[in-house]
Amino acid sequence: MFSKEKFPGLLALGIFTFMSTLDGSIVNIALPSMAREMKLDMGQVTLAVTIYLVVISGLILLFGRLGDLIGKTRIFSLGSLIFTLGSLLAGINLGLHFLLFARIVQAIGASMTMSNSFGITSQLFEPALRARAMSIISMFVSLGSIAGPAIGGFILQIASWSYIFWINVPLGIIAYMVGRKALPKDVGSGSVKDADLLGATQMFLSVAVFFVAMSLGQARGFANPLVIGSFIIMIGLLTWFIYTEKTVAKPLLNLDIFRSKLFSMSVITSMTMFTAGSFVNILMPFYLQDYRACAAGYAGLIMMAYPVGMFIFSPIAGVLSDKFDKEIITFVAITGVLLVQVGYLMIGHGTALMLVLVVLFAHGASVGFFQSPNNALVMSTVESQFLGIAGSVNALGRNLGFVLGTTFATTVLFVAMSRQVGRRVSGYVASQPTVFLNGMHVAFYVALILVIFAWILSGYRLVTRQKTA
């Protein structure tokens, strides 16, 4: 399928994709242990997760642009070393502030690799093999999701939480050494001096204020004046950023790439699908562990059906996408997700857990079919000098979708539950289990509306393309 010369490069990209996915899931499962050992409350130690997401999302466009200017492989390789160094530092228990510093270092490295992985894949493989290559990357994402809780739980049983970070060190060194020889040697189209630092600062501040607004909205309600004020500031910063990008000679984000309807619709579709997909990660653990009283380990095994479905069907989608119309395959995949969302609405008190597992597996399979062709469509719409920034925009949309989905799912769930009991609810009400079930269904209706929007957008994209052809 892939030549012997190109496979090691794909492997290096895959290892870092696996590491970043594994790191997120391992850290989440280790938070209670970290809080106990460092004598912190959960709110403080959760900052280690939040700051990681903020820095990645805030810098991802800058490093995508730098990849176009001075070479995507150069930025990716440097990022791999920085991420590995950050992983080494994060495992050293010197208190909260040192941990946050180490997570910032990790996030800088992760944003450098994430923002350029799609661009490097597009350079490494010709269009006829591009979707197949991206499906392999999706497999590493699924593998990280599957392995994270298991590896994290095993490490925490036999060693300190430090090793959940240190496990990245040997993997990072191997990936760097492989990538140094196998990744394409591109030189870029400019220099560091051409980077739009004002635009990068505006983008970082916009993302940071967005995270603050979403966090405050969850805690205090989105009608709170402070939350509304935060969103107004974010909109102001984003408007300033757009104005800057239109007026500077060499912008951070060339807005001309959004003139391509295919690019814009593909990115929006991807972000919408990730937003809707995050509802499952939030709601189903509540349903399985609290409502159905499943043990955590058993619930985890059932939840693994989702990434297993992705892992199996991503490469199949990649092969089909390289042989047949990518837009048709994407539309069929979103149709599958649409049917699955209807299935979630039918899950209730007496639903067989095997049926729940099948629904989760079907969801993962459909998402696996969606990601590879949609990512290939995104990268096929821009010129070679914009591959880095296009890949980083796609990655930013994915990260924002994850944040939006997590926030919307919990907000809709608890608002729906609060209205039923007549008071503010921020957790599972054990004395009234039907309150949760009703709230879960309301949240899944919102997810269904999001998927319908993505389905309509994908259908419009397909019909428009066929008319143009």
C-alpha positions in Angstrom: 0.0 0.0 0.0 2.8 2.5 1.0 6.4 2.4 -0.2 9.1 1.4 2.2 10.6 4.9 1.9 7.5 6.7 3.0 6.1 4.4 5.7 8.7 5.4 8.4 7.6 9.0 8.0 4.0 8.1 8.5 5.0 6.0 11.5 6.8 9.0 13.1 3.7 11.2 12.5 1.5 8.4 14.0 3.6 8.0 17.1 3.2 11.6 18.0 -0.5 11.5 17.3 -0.7 8.5 19.5 1.3 10.3 22.3 -0.8 13.4 22.3 -4.1 11.4 22.4 -2.7 9.0 25.1 -1.4 12.0 27.1 -4.9 13.5 27.4 -6.7 10.4 28.4 -3.9 9.3 30.9 -3.8 12.7 32.6 -7.6 12.7 33.1 -7.6 9.3 34.8 -4.6 10.4 37.0 -6.1 13.6 38.3 -7.3 12.2 41.6 -3.9 10.6 42.3 -2.1 13.8 41.4 -4.4 15.8 43.8 -3.7 13.4 46.7 0.1 13.3 46.2 0.5 17.0 45.7 -2.1 17.9 48.4 -4.2 19.9 46.0 -7.9 20.1 45.4 -9.4 18.9 42.2 -10.0 22.4 40.9 -6.3 23.3 41.2 -5.0 20.1 39.6 -7.6 20.4 36.7 -5.7 23.5 35.7 -3.1 21.2 34.3 -5.6 20.0 31.7 -7.1 23.4 31.0 -3.8 25.2 30.5 -2.7 22.5 28.1 -5.7 22.9 25.9 -5.5 26.8 26.0 -1.9 26.9 24.9 -2.3 24.3 22.1 -5.4 26.0 20.7 -3.9 29.5 21.1 -0.6 28.7 19.3 -1.7 26.2 16.7 -2.2 28.8 13.9 1.2 30.4 14.6 3.1 27.2 14.3 1.1 26.2 11.2 2.1 29.5 9.6 5.7 29.0 10.7 5.6 25.6 9.1 4.7 27.2 5.8 7.5 29.8 6.2 10.5 27.8 7.4 9.5 24.2 6.8 6.8 22.0 8.3 9.2 19.1 9.1 11.5 21.6 10.8 8.7 22.8 13.1 7.4 19.3 13.6 10.8 17.9 14.6 11.5 20.8 17.0 8.1 20.4 18.5 8.6 16.7 19.1 11.7 17.5 21.1 9.9 20.2 23.1 7.0 17.9 23.8 9.4 15.1 25.0 11.2 17.6 27.3 7.9 18.8 28.7 6.9 15.3 29.4 10.1 14.7 31.3 9.6 17.9 33.3 5.9 17.2 34.0 6.8 14.0 35.8 9.0 15.8 38.3 6.9 16.5 41.4 7.9 20.1 42.4 4.5 21.4 43.1 1.6 22.9 41.1 3.4 25.8 39.5 6.2 23.7 38.1 3.6 21.2 36.8 1.8 24.0 35.0 5.1 25.3 33.6 5.9 21.8 32.3 2.4 21.4 30.8 2.9 24.7 29.0 6.2 23.3 27.5 4.3 20.1 26.6 1.5 22.1 24.9 4.0 24.2 22.9 5.5 21.1 21.5 2.1 19.4 20.9 0.9 22.5 19.0 4.0 22.4 16.8 3.4 18.8 15.9 -0.4 19.0 15.6 -0.4 22.0 13.3 2.0 20.5 10.8 1.1 16.7 10.7 -1.7 17.1 8.1 0.6 19.3 6.0 3.5 16.9 6.1 1.1 14.0 5.3 -0.1 15.9 2.3 3.5 16.5 1.1 4.6 12.9 1.8 1.8 11.2 -0.1 0.3 12.0 -3.6 -3.4 12.7 -3.7 -4.2 9.1 -4.8 -2.9 7.8 -1.4 -3.6 10.9 0.8 -6.9 9.7 2.4 -5.4 6.3 3.1 -2.4 7.9 4.9 -4.7 10.1 6.9 -6.8 7.1 7.9 -3.6 5.6 9.4 -3.2 8.8 11.5 -6.9 8.4 12.6 -6.0 4.8 13.6 -3.3 6.1 16.0 -5.9 8.6 17.4 -8.2 5.6 18.2 -5.4 3.5 19.6 -4.4 6.4 22.0 -8.1 6.6 23.1 -8.3 2.9 23.7 -4.9 2.5 25.4 -5.0 5.6 27.6 -7.3 4.5 30.4 -5.8 1.0 30.4 -2.2 2.1 30.4 -2.9 4.9 32.9 -4.7 2.6 35.3 -1.9 0.0 35.1 0.8 2.6 35.7 -1.0 4.1 38.7 -1.4 0.6 40.2 2.4 -0.1 40.2 4.0 3.4 40.2 3.6 7.1 40.8 1.6 9.4 38.5 5.0 10.8 37.3 5.3 7.8 34.9 2.2 8.8 33.0 4.3 11.6 31.6 7.6 9.8 31.5 6.2 7.1 29.3 6.3 9.7 26.5 10.0 10.2 26.8 11.3 7.0 25.1 8.4 7.1 22.5 9.3 10.8 21.7 13.0 10.0 21.2 12.2 7.0 18.9 9.7 9.2 16.9 12.2 12.0 16.6 15.0 9.7 15.3 12.7 8.0 12.8 11.2 11.3 11.6 14.6 12.9 11.2 15.5 10.4 8.5 12.1 9.7 7.0 10.1 13.0 6.9 10.3 15.2 3.8 12.9 18.0 3.8 10.9 21.1 2.9 12.5 24.6 3.1 9.4 26.8 3.4 8.6 30.0 1.5 9.9 32.7 3.9 11.6 33.3 7.2 10.6 33.8 10.9 10.6 37.6 10.3 7.6 37.1 8.1 5.5 35.8 11.0 2.6 38.0 12.0 3.3 38.2 15.7 0.5 40.8 16.4 -2.0 38.5 14.8 -0.6 35.5 16.8 -1.0 37.5 20.0 -4.6 38.5 19.1 -5.4 34.9 18.3 -3.9 33.6 21.5 -5.9 36.1 23.6 -9.1 35.3 21.7 -8.7 31.6 22.5 -7.8 32.2 26.1 -10.8 34.5 26.7 -13.0 32.0 25.0 -11.9 29.2 27.4 -12.4 31.6 30.3 -15.9 32.5 29.1 -16.9 28.8 28.6 -15.6 27.8 32.0 -17.3 30.7 33.8 -20.5 29.9 31.8 -20.5 26.4 33.1 -19.9 27.5 36.7 -22.1 30.6 36.9 -24.6 30.3 34.0 -24.3 31.9 30.6 -26.6 34.7 31.6 -24.1 35.9 34.2 -22.9 39.5 33.4 -19.2 38.5 33.8 -19.7 35.6 31.3 -21.5 37.9 28.8 -18.7 40.5 29.2 -16.1 37.8 28.6 -17.8 36.8 25.3 -18.0 40.5 24.2 -14.2 40.8 24.9 -13.6 37.7 22.9 -15.7 38.9 19.9 -13.8 42.3 20.1 -10.4 40.5 20.0 -11.5 38.3 17.2 -12.7 41.3 15.2 -9.4 43.0 15.8 -7.6 39.8 14.7 -9.6 39.7 11.4 -9.0 43.4 10.7 -5.2 42.8 11.3 -5.2 39.8 8.9 -6.9 41.9 6.2 -4.4 44.8 6.5 -0.9 43.4 7.2 1.3 42.5 4.2 2.0 38.9 5.5 -0.9 37.7 7.7 -0.8 34.9 10.1 -3.9 33.5 8.6 -4.5 34.2 4.9 -8.2 34.7 4.8 -8.3 33.9 1.1 -8.3 30.2 1.9 -11.8 30.6 3.2 -12.9 31.8 -0.2 -12.9 28.1 -1.1 -16.4 26.9 -0.1 -15.1 23.3 0.0 -12.4 24.3 2.6 -14.8 26.4 4.7 -17.6 23.8 4.7 -15.2 20.9 5.4 -13.7 22.7 8.5 -17.1 23.7 9.8 -18.5 20.2 9.3 -15.5 18.7 11.1 -15.9 21.1 14.1 -19.6 20.4 14.3 -19.1 16.6 14.2 -16.5 16.9 17.0 -18.9 19.0 19.0 -21.7 16.5 18.7 -19.3 13.6 19.3 -18.2 15.0 22.7 -21.7 14.6 24.0 -21.2 10.9 24.1 -18.0 11.1 26.1 -19.8 13.2 28.7 -23.2 11.6 28.9 -22.6 7.8 28.5 -20.3 7.4 31.6 -23.1 9.0 33.7 -25.7 6.6 32.2 -23.6 3.5 32.6 -22.0 4.1 36.0 -24.7 6.1 37.8 -28.0 5.2 36.1 -27.2 1.6 35.3 -24.9 1.0 38.3 -22.1 -0.5 36.2 -18.7 -0.9 37.7 -16.2 1.7 36.4 -14.1 -1.0 34.7 -17.1 -2.6 33.0 -18.4 0.8 31.9 -15.0 1.5 30.5 -15.0 -1.7 28.4 -18.4 -0.7 27.0 -17.2 2.8 26.2 -14.2 1.3 24.4 -16.6 0.2 21.6 -16.5 3.7 20.2 -12.7 4.0 19.6 -12.6 0.3 18.5 -15.1 1.2 15.8 -12.9 4.1 14.7 -9.8 1.9 14.8 -11.3 -0.7 12.5 -13.1 1.4 10.0 -10.7 4.4 9.6 -8.3 2.5 7.3 -11.3 1.0 5.3 -12.6 4.5 4.8 -9.1 5.6 3.7 -8.8 2.9 1.0 -12.4 3.7 -0.3 -11.7 7.4 -0.3 -8.7 7.0 -2.5 -10.7 4.9 -5.0 -14.1 6.6 -4.9 -15.6 10.1 -4.4 -14.6 11.5 -1.0 -17.6 13.7 -0.7 -20.0 10.9 -1.2 -18.2 8.8 1.4 -18.3 11.7 3.8 -22.0 12.2 3.3 -22.7 8.5 3.8 -20.6 8.6 7.0 -22.5 11.6 8.4 -25.8 9.8 7.6 -24.6 6.9 9.7 -23.8 9.2 12.6 -27.3 10.7 12.1 -28.9 7.3 12.5 -26.8 6.6 15.6 -27.9 9.8 17.2 -31.5 8.6 16.9 -30.4 5.4 18.5 -29.1 7.3 21.6 -32.6 8.8 22.0 -34.0 5.2 22.3 -31.7 4.2 25.1 -33.6 4.0 28.3 -34.0 2.1 31.6 -34.3 -1.5 30.2 -32.0 -1.2 27.2 -29.7 -4.2 26.9 -26.1 -3.1 27.5 -25.1 -5.1 24.5 -27.3 -2.9 22.4 -25.7 0.2 24.0 -22.3 -1.3 23.0 -23.5 -1.8 19.4 -24.7 1.8 19.2 -21.3 3.1 20.5 -19.4 0.8 18.0 -21.6 2.0 15.1 -20.9 5.6 16.1 -17.2 5.1 16.2 -17.3 3.3 12.8 -19.3 6.2 11.3 -16.9 8.8 12.7 -14.0 6.7 11.4 -15.5 6.7 7.9 -16.0 10.5 8.2 -12.6 11.7 9.4 -10.2 10.4 6.7 -12.1 11.7 3.6 -13.1 15.0 5.2 -9.5 15.7 6.3 -8.3 14.8 2.7 -10.9 17.2 1.3 -9.7 20.0 3.6 -6.1 19.6 2.5 -6.9 19.2 -1.2 -8.5 22.7 -1.4 -5.4 24.8 -0.7 -2.1 25.5 -2.5 1.1 23.8 -1.3 2.4 27.0 0.4 -0.7 27.1 2.6 -0.7 23.4 3.7 0.6 24.2 7.1 -1.9 26.9 8.0 -4.8 24.8 6.5 -3.8 21.8 8.6 -3.6 24.0 11.7 -7.0 25.6 11.0 -8.4 22.0 10.8 -6.8 21.0 14.0 -8.0 24.2 15.8 -11.6 23.5 14.6 -11.2 20.0 16.1 -10.0 21.3 19.5 -12.7 24.0 19.6 -15.3 21.4 18.8 -14.1 19.3 21.7 -14.4 22.2 24.1 -17.8 23.3 22.8 -19.2 19.8 22.9 -18.0 19.2 26.5 -19.4 22.5 27.7 -22.7 22.2 25.8 -23.3 18.6 26.9 -22.9 19.4 30.6 -24.7 22.7 30.4 -27.8 21.3 28.6 -27.9 18.2 30.8 -27.8 20.1 34.1 -30.2 22.9 32.9 -32.7 20.2 31.8 -32.3 18.4 35.1 -32.6 21.6 37.1 -35.9 22.5 35.4 -37.3 19.1 36.4 -36.5 19.3 40.1 -37.1 23.1 40.5 -33.6 23.8 41.8 -30.0 24.1 40.5 -28.5 20.7 39.8 -24.8 20.1 39.0 -24.6 16.4 39.4 -26.4 13.1 39.3 -29.6 13.0 41.5 -29.5 9.5 43.0 -33.0 9.8 44.5 -34.6 10.7 41.1 -32.9 8.7 38.4 -35.5 9.5 35.7 -34.4 13.1 36.0 -31.0 12.2 34.6 -32.5 10.0 31.8 -34.8 12.8 30.7 -31.9 15.3 30.8 -29.7 13.0 28.8 -32.3 12.7 26.1 -32.7 16.5 25.9 -28.9 16.8 25.5 -28.9 14.1 22.8 -31.6 16.0 20.9 -29.2 19.0 20.8 -26.5 16.7 19.5 -28.9 15.4 16.9 -29.6 19.0 15.7 -25.8 19.5 15.3 -25.4 16.4 13.3 -28.4 17.4 11.1 -26.7 20.7 10.4 -23.5 18.9 9.4 -25.5 16.5 7.3 -27.2 19.4 5.4 -23.9 21.1 5.0 -22.3 18.0 3.6 -25.3 17.4 1.3 -25.1 21.0 0.0 -21.4 20.6 -0.6 -22.0 17.4 -2.6 -24.8 18.9 -4.7 -23.0 22.1 -5.3 -19.9 20.2 -6.5 -21.9 18.0 -8.8 -23.7 21.0 -10.3 -20.4 22.8 -10.9 -19.0 19.6 -12.5 
